[in-house]
């Protein structure tokens, strides 16, 4: 039984693929991207229930990507990952949770489950809200 769709963004393809496999093993559908621009397009196109994004990327930082994503889908739940143990508060202003990559996989998965637990009706509700938002902007 699928638990929902998660979009993962990271410039490190090896880490991204490892995360994708771990999440799939735990019942999630996973979309991956190594580009912020592509990730925003995926968010617009698919019924994503949560986003996991890296903080330090060459193209732009995770907080900038989170701001873009919240403009597209204000209700989207976002987890920030970083190799750093802590990030400045302003870097976390647009995200719902933070997990250090140094934490063990069980901590990462617990945070993912919490992130996605708020998304009980994700496929239907997310599509409905997204469609409603697009119609409202067009009016």
N, C-alpha and C positions, 0 to 999 in steps of 0.2 A: 504494500500500500504506500503510495507516494505521500510524502509529508508536505510538499509544496515546492515551489520553484525558487531557487537561490541563484543570484547573479554574483559571480566572483570576478574581481578585477585585481590584477597584480602584474607588474612588468616582469617578474621572475616566473618564466614558464614552468620550470621544474616544480616550484612550490605551488603554483596554480594547479597543475595536473595532480599533484599529491593531495591537495585539498579537495579537488573535484572527486577523486576516487574515494576518499574518506567519507565525504558527504553522500555520495551515491550508495555506499555500503550501508549507510544509516537511513536510506529511504527517501532522500531528497532528489529532485530533478535539478540539474546544475547547468547553468550557462556560464561560459568563461570568456574572458576578454583580457588582452594585454594592452588595450588602448582605451583611454577615457572616452574618447569620441564614440568608439564602437559600443562601449558599455552603456552610454546614454541612449544610443539607438536601440540596443537590445531592451533596455528598460521601457522605452516607448512602445515597443512592438509585442512584448510578451507579458503574461500575467505573473510578474515577479512578486514574490511575497517578502523577500528580504535581500539585502545586498551586503556582501562582505568585500571590503576594499582595503588595499594596502595604503599606508600613509606616504611612504617615500617612493615616488616614481619620477622618472626623468621628465616626463611630459608635464605633469602638474602634481601637486600634493593631494592626498586623499581628502583633505577638508575642502579643497576647491571643487573636487569631483562631487563630494557629498552635497555641497550647495547647489550645484547644477542639477543633481538628481532630485533634490527636494523641491526645486522650482518646477520640475516636470511632474513629480508625484509627491506632494507634500506628506502623504500618509506613509510613504515607504519607510521601512525600518532598516537602519544601516548599522553594520558593525565595522569598526575600524581595527585593522591589524597593523602592528608595527614591530620591528626588531627591537625597538626601544621599550624599556619597561614603563616609561611614562611619556606622555605628550602634554604640551601646554593646553590649558583649558580652552583657549580660543580654537585650537585645532580639533577639539571634540564637540564644539558647539552644535553642529548639525547632525551628530550621530547619536544613536541610542545606546551603544555599548562599545567598549574598548577591550581588546585582548592582545597581550603581548605574544609575539611568535615564540618566545622562550617558554611559554606555558606548555604543559603536556597536552596531547590530543584530547584527553577526557575533559579538561577545562575548556578547550575550544568548543568541543561538541556540546557541553552543557550551556555555554553562552549562545550557541546557534539554536539549540532547542528553546531557550528563553526568548530569543529574538523572533523565532517563528511561531511560538505559542500564541502570540498576539494576532495571528493570521488564520484563525479557524476557518473562515469562509473566503480565503484568498482568491481562488480562481474566479468565482462569481463576483464578489464584492470589488475586487481590484479592477476587473474589466468594467463593471458598472461605473465605479467612481472615475476611472480614467476616461470613459466615454462621456460621462456627464461633464467633466472638467473641460474636455475638448469642445463639446457643444457650447458650453458657457463662454469660452474664449472666442468662439466663432461668432457668437451673437452680438 
